[in-house]
Amino acid sequence: MQSTWRSVIETFQQYRDTRTEYWLHENLFTISWWILFVTTVGIFIVWIIFLDKKRIFEIVTYGFFVTAVGVIGDAIGVSLFLWHYTNTLLPVSQIAEIHTIQMPFIYMLVYQYFRTWKSFIVASTINAFVFAFILEPLLVWLQIYELHGWKHIYSFFPYILIGIVFKFVVNKFKKLDRYYES
């Protein structure tokens, strides 16, 4: 194995150990941790209650697309050191609870309730505004999210595009599936 690659591996191992130590002693069961826990469980419960079970496959498919882009985008941002998460539910560098539960579930509710393109675009824009200019700054204030060269305004248009692009994709899938009933 190349000496430079070996150095990378050793650095990641040291990072993992330091991150786990930090999480156990300075993150686990803090107020920020509890906020993440309660909001994650709460959003999941709300989603289960309000989910249109007749359209579950369509809505969850949309949610999987949102999750995939959220996780990939977050991995890129963390890897490029544009942001980091100082507090997480699990001892990992990415914040799985936001990109696999909270964000997709909120997007799925918007998708479910705003079926026409006009109402969906308006709702998606409002959703993006709330995510970029209210929730992200709140996460910074709660010391869950830390920015390094990233600004909240940079998140606004991607949040809109995520919703719109995947509504378009799911609608195309529905049209391609001749057996699909809306």
C-alpha positions in Angstrom: 0.0 0.0 0.0 1.3 3.5 -0.9 2.7 5.5 2.0 0.4 8.4 1.3 -2.7 6.2 1.2 -1.6 4.6 4.5 -1.4 8.1 6.0 -4.9 8.8 4.8 -6.2 5.6 6.4 -4.4 6.4 9.7 -5.8 10.0 9.6 -9.4 8.6 9.1 -8.9 6.1 11.9 -7.7 8.9 14.3 -10.7 11.1 13.1 -13.1 8.2 13.8 -11.7 7.6 17.3 -11.7 11.4 18.1 -15.2 11.8 16.7 -16.5 8.9 18.8 -14.9 10.2 21.9 -16.3 13.7 21.3 -19.8 12.3 20.6 -19.8 10.1 23.8 -18.6 12.9 26.1 -19.7 16.2 24.6 -22.7 15.4 22.4 -24.8 12.4 23.6 -27.8 13.5 25.7 -27.1 17.2 25.4 -29.9 19.6 24.7 -29.0 19.6 21.0 -29.0 15.8 21.0 -32.5 15.7 22.6 -33.8 18.3 20.2 -32.6 16.1 17.3 -34.1 13.0 18.9 -37.5 14.6 19.6 -37.9 16.3 16.3 -36.9 13.2 14.4 -39.3 11.0 16.2 -42.0 13.7 16.1 -41.7 14.2 12.3 -41.8 10.5 11.8 -45.0 10.2 13.8 -46.7 13.2 12.1 -45.7 11.7 8.7 -47.2 8.3 9.6 -50.4 9.9 10.8 -50.9 12.2 7.7 -49.5 9.9 5.0 -52.0 9.1 2.3 -51.8 5.3 2.5 -53.5 5.0 -0.9 -50.5 6.8 -2.6 -47.8 5.3 -0.4 -45.7 3.9 -3.2 -45.7 7.1 -5.1 -45.0 9.3 -2.1 -42.3 7.1 -0.7 -40.6 6.8 -4.1 -40.5 10.6 -4.2 -39.1 10.6 -0.7 -36.3 8.1 -1.6 -35.2 10.5 -4.4 -35.1 13.4 -2.0 -33.2 11.3 0.5 -30.6 10.1 -2.0 -29.9 13.7 -3.2 -29.8 15.0 0.4 -27.4 12.3 1.5 -25.1 12.7 -1.5 -25.2 16.5 -1.4 -24.4 16.4 2.3 -21.6 14.0 1.8 -20.0 16.3 -0.7 -20.5 19.3 1.5 -18.9 17.6 4.5 -16.1 16.1 2.4 -15.3 19.6 1.0 -15.4 21.0 4.5 -18.2 23.5 3.5 -20.1 22.5 6.7 -20.0 20.0 9.6 -22.3 18.8 12.2 -21.1 19.3 15.8 -24.0 17.4 17.3 -25.7 14.3 15.8 -27.8 11.4 17.1 -25.2 8.9 16.0 -21.4 9.2 16.1 -21.0 9.9 12.4 -19.8 12.9 10.5 -23.0 13.3 8.5 -26.3 14.0 10.2 -28.4 11.0 9.1 -31.5 12.0 11.0 -32.0 15.2 8.9 -31.3 13.8 5.5 -32.9 10.4 5.9 -35.9 11.3 8.0 -36.7 14.9 8.7 -36.0 16.5 5.3 -37.6 13.8 3.1 -40.6 13.4 5.3 -41.3 17.2 5.1 -40.8 17.1 1.3 -43.2 14.1 1.1 -45.9 15.9 2.9 -45.5 18.9 0.6 -45.6 16.5 -2.4 -48.7 14.8 -1.0 -50.7 17.9 -0.2 -49.8 20.1 -3.2 -50.8 18.1 -6.2 -51.1 20.8 -8.9 -47.8 22.2 -10.3 -48.7 25.8 -9.4 -49.5 25.0 -5.7 -46.5 22.7 -5.6 -44.0 25.3 -6.9 -45.3 27.8 -4.4 -45.2 25.3 -1.5 -41.7 24.1 -2.6 -40.5 27.7 -2.6 -41.9 28.4 0.9 -40.4 25.0 2.0 -37.0 26.0 0.6 -37.2 29.4 2.3 -38.0 27.8 5.6 -35.2 25.3 5.3 -32.5 27.8 4.1 -33.4 30.9 6.1 -35.1 29.5 9.3 -34.1 25.9 10.0 -30.4 26.1 8.9 -29.8 29.2 11.0 -31.6 27.6 13.9 -29.4 24.5 13.6 -26.3 26.8 13.7 -27.7 28.6 16.7 -28.4 25.2 18.4 -24.8 24.3 17.7 -25.8 21.3 15.5 -24.7 22.7 12.2 -21.4 24.6 11.6 -20.7 26.5 8.3 -17.2 26.8 6.8 -17.5 28.9 3.7 -21.1 28.1 3.0 -23.9 30.6 3.2 -27.6 29.8 3.7 -28.5 31.5 0.5 -26.6 28.8 -1.4 -29.1 26.2 -0.1 -32.2 28.0 -1.2 -32.3 27.1 -4.9 -31.2 23.5 -4.5 -34.0 23.0 -2.0 -36.5 24.2 -4.6 -34.9 22.2 -7.4 -34.9 19.0 -5.3 -38.7 19.2 -4.9 -39.5 20.2 -8.5 -37.1 17.8 -10.3 -38.3 14.8 -8.4 -42.0 15.7 -8.7 -41.3 15.8 -12.5 -39.5 12.4 -12.4 -42.2 10.7 -10.4 -44.9 12.1 -12.7 -43.0 10.7 -15.7 -42.8 7.3 -14.0 -46.5 7.4 -13.4 -47.2 8.2 -17.0 -44.8 5.4 -18.2 -46.5 2.9 -16.0 -49.6 2.1 -17.9 -51.0 0.2 -14.9 -50.7 3.1 -12.5 -53.9 4.6 -11.3 -53.8 8.1 -9.9 
